[in-house]
Amino acid sequence: MWIEALDLMLQKLSKSLDLSKVTAVSGSGQQHGSVYWKKGSATILSSLDPKKPLVDQLGDAFSTKESPVWMDSSTTAQCREIEKAVGGALELSKLTGSRGYERFTGPQIRKLFQTQPGVYDDTERISVVSSFMASLLIGAYACIDETDAAGMNLMDIRQRVWSKIVLEATAPSLEEKLGKLAPAHAVAGCIAPYFVERFHFNKNCLVVQWSGDNPNSLAGLTLSTSGDLAISLGTSDTVFGITDDPEPRLEGHVFPNPVDTKGYMIMLVYKNASLTREDVRNRCAEKSWDVFNKYLQQTPPLNGGKMGFYYKEHEILPPLPVGFHRYILENFEGETLDGVNEVEVKEFDPPSEVRALVEGQFLSMRGHAERFGLPSPPRRIIATGGASANQTILSCLASIYGCDIYTVQRPDSASLGAALRAAHGYLCSKKGSFVPISNMYKDKLEKTSLSCKLAVTAGDQQLVSKYAVMMKKRLEIENRLVEKLGRR
């Protein structure tokens, strides 16, 4: 399907664009998915006939037609086996950037080895989706880039090499099937003759390493400086941050920064996001965002010590089941937690419910981001997604984080990021060394669609400090809920 999609896309593009003018290409692939090339496929890949569609020539190039993707959650046993082999979930996270996750490529490879050993033995090369697409374009096996490799539970994120201990815990002879790693800005190769003859690309067009959708989104949001934070408020809420000194934990993920050879990106994902906000709006605010905003404005910051945890869906961060938990913090003034007691209650009045929902999500984001080593306060926050259009919600965000909030409308940030990375890879190749990506658009952002708009200025710093105290209490309660109800 992916092969046919590439062919179809290039057919359409070639009718409206002069592809001979393209000097570099890169791309974005969904993270964690894997493709299994069977023995002898390198020869097929290098000798494609430009007169025939790709799909007609590559149908027999794979040891299995199945390609596990991020939606597959069937590898819990394999996750636990790999974690145990390296000393536990936290040790795996410190080593690879994440604890064992079912959707990650390493556990998926282990499952394939255990359940289909013949398929594994017949596999010559394992690609992730991004390196698979790059392989098609260069007519040879492309390296996996370091950033996407961090979504596999297989790479040592500090050394940026395959981790021997994790490879051995996953499957035999795995390193030779994975091939080498490459920096995200590296050139995978020149475009294959197939695409030169069939679609009229320039034979000197560079194929820059493809990467995953989340790293490309970070590039597309032009986050490049330690202290930058992006928060996407959509179907899921996602926090992207940049740091030079990450502290991997049991929750969230650490990846090498795709546009910086020394830095790292942090990613936190919340499943309960826009749909949960809509649920509270429908139950408590007359199904109206205007009423929702009015309630948020008329309730005081800190919500009189009322704190809520709203999990309409099974939550990822923290790992908790469906449920709603509400507390009143007695004697809470925001200065200290001394003498503060939390009392669980069944419900809040509607305005307090609205503020508890919004404050709670942002306090959790701030707390977990700081645990990962992200600077506090951030240098700035770039807010995206549907809820970023809500000025009242953004005002609450500014109050809790204590920094300026910017907005940007980039619905295709992953694709944009891939295009920017193609230009970045081209620039680095021509210079013969790494060049900061910010050099491409320094002092130019305001004149392009990449510009950000200041939406809300930083909140009152005294209030920010009080929210820090409330955040500490929230994390305490959250930890107890996880101990009682969640995945350890």
C-alpha positions as CSV (number, residue, x, y, z in Angstrom):
1,M,0.0,0.0,0.0
2,W,2.8,2.4,0.9
3,I,4.7,1.5,-2.3
4,E,1.6,2.1,-4.4
5,A,0.9,5.4,-2.6
6,L,4.4,6.7,-3.4
7,D,3.9,5.8,-7.1
8,L,0.5,7.5,-7.2
9,M,1.7,10.6,-5.4
10,L,4.7,11.1,-7.7
11,Q,2.4,10.6,-10.7
12,K,0.2,13.4,-9.6
13,L,3.1,15.7,-8.6
14,S,4.9,15.2,-11.9
15,K,1.9,16.5,-13.8
16,S,1.9,19.8,-12.0
17,L,5.5,20.3,-10.9
18,D,8.9,20.2,-12.7
19,L,10.6,17.6,-10.5
20,S,13.9,18.2,-12.3
21,K,14.2,21.4,-10.2
22,V,14.0,19.5,-6.9
23,T,17.5,19.4,-5.3
24,A,16.7,17.4,-2.2
25,V,13.8,15.4,-0.8
26,S,13.1,13.9,2.6
27,G,9.9,12.7,4.3
28,S,7.9,11.7,7.3
29,G,6.8,8.2,8.2
30,Q,4.6,7.1,11.0
31,Q,6.8,6.1,13.9
32,H,7.4,2.5,15.2
33,G,6.1,0.6,12.1
34,S,8.4,-2.0,10.6
35,V,8.9,-3.6,7.1
36,Y,10.7,-6.9,6.6
37,W,12.8,-7.3,3.4
38,K,13.5,-10.9,2.4
39,K,16.8,-12.3,1.3
40,G,17.8,-11.1,-2.1
41,S,15.6,-8.0,-2.1
42,A,18.5,-5.6,-2.3
43,T,19.1,-6.8,-5.9
44,I,15.4,-6.2,-6.8
45,L,15.6,-2.7,-5.3
46,S,18.6,-1.7,-7.2
47,S,17.3,-2.9,-10.6
48,L,13.9,-1.4,-10.9
49,D,12.4,-1.0,-14.4
50,P,11.2,2.6,-14.9
51,K,8.6,1.4,-17.4
52,K,6.7,-0.5,-14.7
53,P,5.0,0.7,-11.5
54,L,6.8,0.0,-8.2
55,V,4.1,-2.2,-6.8
56,D,4.4,-4.6,-9.7
57,Q,8.1,-5.1,-9.1
58,L,8.3,-5.3,-5.3
59,G,5.4,-7.6,-4.5
60,D,7.8,-10.5,-3.7
61,A,10.5,-8.5,-2.0
62,F,9.2,-9.0,1.6
63,S,9.4,-12.0,4.0
64,T,6.0,-11.0,5.3
65,K,3.2,-8.8,3.8
66,E,2.2,-7.8,7.4
67,S,3.7,-4.5,8.7
68,P,3.1,-4.0,12.4
69,V,2.3,-0.3,13.1
70,W,1.8,2.0,16.1
71,M,-1.8,0.7,16.7
72,D,-0.6,-2.8,17.5
73,S,-0.7,-3.4,21.3
74,S,-0.2,-7.2,21.3
75,T,3.4,-7.3,22.6
76,T,3.0,-6.8,26.3
77,A,4.8,-10.1,27.1
78,Q,7.7,-9.1,24.8
79,C,8.0,-5.7,26.5
80,R,8.3,-7.3,29.9
81,E,10.9,-9.8,28.7
82,I,13.1,-7.1,27.2
83,E,12.7,-4.9,30.3
84,K,13.6,-7.8,32.6
85,A,16.7,-8.6,30.5
86,V,18.1,-5.1,31.0
87,G,17.2,-4.7,34.7
88,G,13.7,-3.3,34.6
89,A,11.5,-0.7,32.9
90,L,13.3,2.3,34.2
91,E,16.7,0.9,33.1
92,L,15.3,0.4,29.6
93,S,14.0,3.9,29.6
94,K,17.4,5.3,30.7
95,L,19.1,3.3,28.0
96,T,16.7,3.7,25.1
97,G,14.6,6.8,26.0
98,S,11.4,4.9,26.7
99,R,10.2,1.9,28.8
100,G,9.0,-1.0,26.8
101,Y,6.0,0.1,24.8
102,E,3.8,-2.4,22.8
103,R,3.8,-0.3,19.7
104,F,7.6,0.1,19.6
105,T,9.5,-1.8,16.9
106,G,11.8,-3.8,19.2
107,P,9.0,-5.7,21.0
108,Q,7.3,-6.2,17.6
109,I,10.5,-7.7,16.2
110,R,10.8,-10.0,19.2
111,K,7.2,-11.2,18.7
112,L,7.8,-11.9,15.0
113,F,11.0,-13.9,15.9
114,Q,9.0,-15.9,18.5
115,T,5.9,-16.6,16.6
116,Q,7.2,-16.7,13.0
117,P,10.9,-17.8,13.2
118,G,10.9,-18.8,9.5
119,V,9.9,-15.3,8.5
120,Y,12.6,-13.8,10.7
121,D,15.3,-16.1,9.4
122,D,14.3,-15.2,5.8
123,T,14.5,-11.5,6.6
124,E,17.6,-9.7,5.1
125,R,16.8,-6.2,6.3
126,I,14.4,-4.7,8.8
127,S,13.3,-1.1,8.0
128,V,11.1,1.3,9.9
129,V,8.6,3.2,7.8
130,S,10.8,6.2,7.3
131,S,13.9,4.2,6.2
132,F,11.7,2.0,4.1
133,M,10.5,4.9,2.0
134,A,14.0,6.4,1.8
135,S,15.2,2.9,0.6
136,L,12.6,3.1,-2.3
137,L,13.9,6.5,-3.3
138,I,17.6,5.6,-3.4
139,G,17.2,2.1,-4.8
140,A,19.1,0.5,-1.8
141,Y,18.7,-0.1,1.8
142,A,18.7,3.2,3.7
143,C,20.0,3.6,7.2
144,I,17.5,4.2,10.0
145,D,18.0,7.7,11.3
146,E,18.9,8.1,15.0
147,T,15.8,10.0,15.9
148,D,13.4,7.4,14.6
149,A,15.6,4.7,16.0
150,A,14.8,6.0,19.4
151,G,11.2,4.9,18.8
152,M,12.3,1.2,18.6
153,N,13.5,0.4,22.2
154,L,16.7,-0.7,20.6
155,M,19.1,2.3,20.5
156,D,21.4,3.7,23.2
157,I,20.2,7.3,23.1
158,R,23.4,8.7,24.7
159,Q,25.9,7.0,22.4
160,R,23.5,6.9,19.4
161,V,24.4,3.3,18.6
162,W,22.5,0.1,18.7
163,S,22.4,-1.2,22.3
164,K,24.1,-4.7,22.4
165,I,22.2,-5.7,25.5
166,V,18.8,-4.8,24.2
167,L,19.5,-6.3,20.8
168,E,20.5,-9.6,22.4
169,A,17.3,-9.5,24.5
170,T,15.2,-8.9,21.4
171,A,16.3,-11.4,18.7
172,P,19.4,-13.1,17.4
173,S,21.6,-11.6,14.7
174,L,19.4,-8.4,14.9
175,E,22.1,-5.8,14.3
176,E,23.0,-7.1,10.8
177,K,19.3,-7.1,9.9
178,L,19.0,-3.5,11.1
179,G,22.0,-2.1,9.4
180,K,23.8,1.1,10.4
181,L,22.4,4.3,12.0
182,A,22.7,7.8,10.5
183,P,22.1,11.3,11.8
184,A,18.8,12.8,10.7
185,H,20.5,15.5,8.7
186,A,22.6,13.0,6.7
187,V,22.2,12.2,3.0
188,A,20.9,8.7,2.4
189,G,22.0,8.8,-1.2
190,C,21.1,10.3,-4.6
191,I,17.7,9.5,-6.0
192,A,17.6,6.2,-7.9
193,P,17.6,6.1,-11.7
194,Y,14.1,4.7,-11.6
195,F,12.7,8.0,-10.4
196,V,15.0,10.0,-12.8
197,E,13.7,8.2,-15.8
198,R,10.0,7.7,-14.7
199,F,9.3,11.0,-13.0
200,H,12.2,13.2,-14.4
201,F,14.0,14.0,-11.2
202,N,17.4,15.5,-11.5
203,K,20.0,12.6,-11.2
204,N,21.8,14.7,-8.6
205,C,18.8,15.1,-6.3
206,L,19.7,14.2,-2.8
207,V,17.6,12.0,-0.6
208,V,18.0,13.2,3.0
209,Q,17.3,10.7,5.7
210,W,13.6,10.4,6.4
211,S,12.4,10.5,10.0
212,G,9.3,9.8,12.1
213,D,6.2,12.0,12.1
214,N,6.7,13.3,15.7
215,P,10.3,14.4,15.1
216,N,9.3,16.0,11.8
217,S,6.5,17.9,13.6
218,L,9.1,19.3,16.0
219,A,11.1,20.5,13.0
220,G,8.0,21.9,11.3
221,L,7.2,23.9,14.4
222,T,10.7,25.4,14.2
223,L,11.6,24.4,17.7
224,S,15.4,24.5,17.7
225,T,16.5,26.0,21.0
226,S,16.7,24.4,24.5
227,G,13.8,25.9,26.5
228,D,11.4,25.9,23.6
229,L,8.1,24.0,24.2
230,A,5.3,23.1,21.9
231,I,1.9,21.9,23.1
232,S,-0.6,20.4,20.7
233,L,-4.1,20.6,22.0
234,G,-6.1,18.2,19.8
235,T,-7.6,14.7,19.8
236,S,-4.6,13.8,21.9
237,D,-2.6,16.4,23.8
238,T,1.1,16.3,23.0
239,V,4.0,18.1,24.6
240,F,7.3,18.6,22.6
241,G,10.3,20.0,24.4
242,I,14.0,20.5,23.7
243,T,16.7,19.9,26.3
244,D,20.4,19.2,26.3
245,D,20.3,17.0,29.4
246,P,17.2,14.7,29.5
247,E,16.2,12.6,32.4
248,P,14.3,9.6,31.0
249,R,11.5,8.2,33.2
250,L,8.8,5.6,33.1
251,E,6.4,8.0,31.3
252,G,7.0,9.8,28.1
253,H,9.8,9.5,25.5
254,V,13.2,10.9,24.8
255,F,14.5,11.1,21.2
256,P,17.6,12.7,19.7
257,N,16.7,16.1,18.3
258,P,16.3,15.7,14.6
259,V,17.8,19.1,13.8
260,D,20.6,19.2,16.4
261,T,23.4,16.6,16.7
262,K,23.8,17.1,20.5
263,G,20.3,17.9,21.8
264,Y,17.2,15.8,22.6
265,M,13.5,16.2,22.2
266,I,11.1,15.2,24.9
267,M,7.6,14.0,24.0
268,L,4.7,13.5,26.4
269,V,1.3,12.2,25.1
270,Y,-2.0,12.5,26.8
271,K,-4.9,10.5,25.5
272,N,-7.6,12.4,27.3
273,A,-7.7,15.7,25.4
274,S,-10.2,17.4,23.2
275,L,-12.9,14.7,23.6
276,T,-12.6,14.8,27.4
277,R,-12.8,18.7,27.3
278,E,-15.9,18.3,25.1
279,D,-17.4,15.8,27.5
280,V,-17.1,18.3,30.4
281,R,-18.4,21.1,28.2
282,N,-21.5,19.0,27.4
283,R,-22.1,18.0,31.0
284,C,-21.3,21.2,32.7
285,A,-21.4,24.1,30.3
286,E,-24.7,23.7,28.3
287,K,-22.7,22.2,25.4
288,S,-21.4,25.7,24.7
289,W,-17.8,26.8,24.5
290,D,-18.9,30.3,25.3
291,V,-20.3,29.1,28.6
292,F,-17.2,26.9,29.2
293,N,-15.0,30.0,28.7
294,K,-17.3,32.1,31.0
295,Y,-17.0,29.5,33.8
296,L,-13.2,29.4,33.3
297,Q,-13.0,33.2,33.6
298,Q,-15.3,33.5,36.6
299,T,-13.5,30.9,38.7
300,P,-10.3,32.1,40.5
301,P,-6.9,30.7,39.6
302,L,-6.0,27.7,41.8
303,N,-9.8,27.0,41.9
304,G,-10.1,27.4,45.6
305,G,-8.0,24.2,46.1
306,K,-10.3,22.1,43.9
307,M,-8.3,19.5,41.8
308,G,-9.6,17.0,39.4
309,F,-8.4,14.0,37.4
310,Y,-10.5,13.3,34.3
311,Y,-10.0,10.0,32.4
312,K,-12.8,9.4,30.0
313,E,-10.4,7.0,28.2
314,H,-7.7,4.8,29.5
315,E,-4.9,7.3,30.0
316,I,-1.3,7.0,28.8
317,L,0.2,9.6,31.1
318,P,-0.2,8.7,33.9
319,P,-1.1,5.1,33.1
320,L,-4.5,5.0,34.7
321,P,-7.9,3.4,33.8
322,V,-11.1,5.2,33.0
323,G,-12.3,7.1,36.0
324,F,-12.9,10.6,37.5
325,H,-11.2,11.7,40.8
326,R,-11.9,15.0,42.5
327,Y,-10.3,16.4,45.6
328,I,-10.5,19.6,47.7
329,L,-7.2,20.7,49.2
330,E,-8.1,21.9,52.7
331,N,-6.0,24.8,54.0
332,F,-4.4,25.4,50.6
333,E,-3.2,29.0,50.1
334,G,-0.5,28.3,47.5
335,E,2.5,29.1,49.7
336,T,3.2,25.7,51.1
337,L,1.8,22.2,51.5
338,D,2.3,22.2,55.2
339,G,-1.0,21.5,56.9
340,V,-2.7,20.8,53.5
341,N,-5.0,17.8,53.4
342,E,-6.8,16.5,50.4
343,V,-10.4,15.3,50.7
344,E,-11.9,13.2,47.9
345,V,-15.4,14.4,46.8
346,K,-17.9,13.1,44.3
347,E,-18.5,16.2,42.3
348,F,-17.8,19.9,41.9
349,D,-20.1,22.7,40.9
350,P,-20.0,23.2,37.0
351,P,-17.6,26.3,37.0
352,S,-15.2,24.5,39.3
353,E,-15.4,21.4,37.2
354,V,-14.4,23.3,34.1
355,R,-11.4,25.0,35.8
356,A,-10.3,21.7,37.5
357,L,-10.2,20.0,34.1
358,V,-8.1,22.7,32.4
359,E,-5.8,23.5,35.2
360,G,-5.3,19.8,36.0
361,Q,-4.1,19.0,32.4
362,F,-1.7,21.9,32.3
363,L,-0.3,21.2,35.8
364,S,0.3,17.6,34.8
365,M,2.1,18.7,31.6
366,R,4.3,21.1,33.6
367,G,5.1,18.6,36.3
368,H,6.1,15.8,33.9
369,A,8.0,18.1,31.6
370,E,10.1,19.4,34.6
371,R,10.7,15.8,35.7
372,F,12.2,15.1,32.3
373,G,14.7,17.9,32.7
374,L,12.9,20.6,30.6
375,P,13.6,24.1,31.7
376,S,11.1,25.9,33.9
377,P,9.8,28.3,32.9
378,P,10.2,27.5,29.2
379,R,11.6,30.2,27.0
380,R,8.3,30.2,25.1
381,I,5.4,27.9,24.3
382,I,4.0,27.4,20.8
383,A,0.4,26.2,21.1
384,T,-1.2,24.3,18.2
385,G,-4.2,22.2,17.6
386,G,-7.9,23.0,17.8
387,A,-8.0,24.3,21.4
388,S,-5.1,26.7,20.7
389,A,-7.8,29.0,19.1
390,N,-9.4,29.3,22.6
391,Q,-7.9,32.5,24.2
392,T,-9.3,31.6,27.6
393,I,-7.6,28.2,27.7
394,L,-4.3,29.8,26.5
395,S,-4.5,32.4,29.3
396,C,-4.7,29.6,31.8
397,L,-1.7,27.9,30.2
398,A,0.3,31.2,30.5
399,S,-0.6,31.5,34.2
400,I,0.6,28.0,35.0
401,Y,3.8,28.0,32.9
402,G,4.8,31.6,33.4
403,C,5.9,32.3,29.8
404,D,4.7,33.9,26.6
405,I,2.3,31.7,24.5
406,Y,2.5,31.8,20.8
407,T,0.1,30.3,18.3
408,V,0.7,29.0,14.8
409,Q,-1.6,27.4,12.3
410,R,0.4,24.5,10.7
411,P,-2.0,21.6,10.2
412,D,0.7,19.7,8.3
413,S,3.7,20.3,10.6
414,A,5.2,16.8,10.0
415,S,5.2,17.3,6.2
416,L,6.5,20.8,6.6
417,G,9.2,19.6,9.0
418,A,10.3,17.0,6.4
419,A,10.6,19.7,3.8
420,L,12.6,21.9,6.1
421,R,14.8,18.9,7.0
422,A,15.4,18.2,3.3
423,A,16.7,21.8,2.9
424,H,18.7,21.4,6.1
425,G,20.3,18.2,4.9
426,Y,21.2,19.7,1.6
427,L,22.8,22.7,3.3
428,C,24.8,20.5,5.6
429,S,25.9,18.4,2.6
430,K,27.1,21.4,0.7
431,K,28.9,22.8,3.7
432,G,30.5,19.4,4.4
433,S,29.6,19.7,8.1
434,F,26.6,20.1,10.4
435,V,25.0,23.6,10.2
436,P,22.3,24.7,12.7
437,I,18.9,24.6,11.0
438,S,18.1,28.0,12.4
439,N,20.6,29.4,10.0
440,M,18.1,28.7,7.2
441,Y,15.4,31.0,8.6
442,K,17.2,33.3,10.9
443,D,15.6,36.8,10.8
444,K,13.3,35.5,8.1
445,L,10.5,33.8,10.0
446,E,8.2,36.9,10.2
447,K,8.1,37.1,6.4
448,T,7.0,33.5,5.9
449,S,4.2,31.1,6.9
450,L,6.6,29.8,9.6
451,S,6.0,32.9,11.8
452,C,4.4,32.6,15.2
453,K,1.9,35.0,16.7
454,L,2.1,36.1,20.3
455,A,-1.3,35.1,21.8
456,V,-0.8,35.6,25.6
457,T,2.0,37.2,27.6
458,A,3.6,35.5,30.6
459,G,1.4,35.1,33.7
460,D,2.0,36.7,37.1
461,Q,5.2,35.1,38.6
462,Q,3.8,35.0,42.1
463,L,0.8,33.0,40.7
464,V,3.3,30.8,38.8
465,S,5.0,30.0,42.1
466,K,1.7,29.1,43.7
467,Y,0.9,26.8,40.8
468,A,4.2,25.1,41.4
469,V,3.1,24.2,44.9
470,M,-0.2,22.9,43.6
471,M,1.6,20.9,40.9
472,K,3.6,19.1,43.6
473,K,0.5,18.1,45.4
474,R,-1.1,16.9,42.1
475,L,1.9,14.7,41.3
476,E,1.7,13.2,44.8
477,I,-1.9,12.3,44.4
478,E,-1.3,11.1,40.9
479,N,1.5,8.8,42.1
480,R,-0.9,7.3,44.7
481,L,-3.5,6.7,42.1
482,V,-1.0,4.9,39.9
483,E,0.1,2.8,42.8
484,K,-3.5,1.8,43.5
485,L,-5.0,1.6,40.0
486,G,-2.3,1.9,37.3
487,R,0.4,0.0,35.5
488,R,3.6,-0.3,37.4
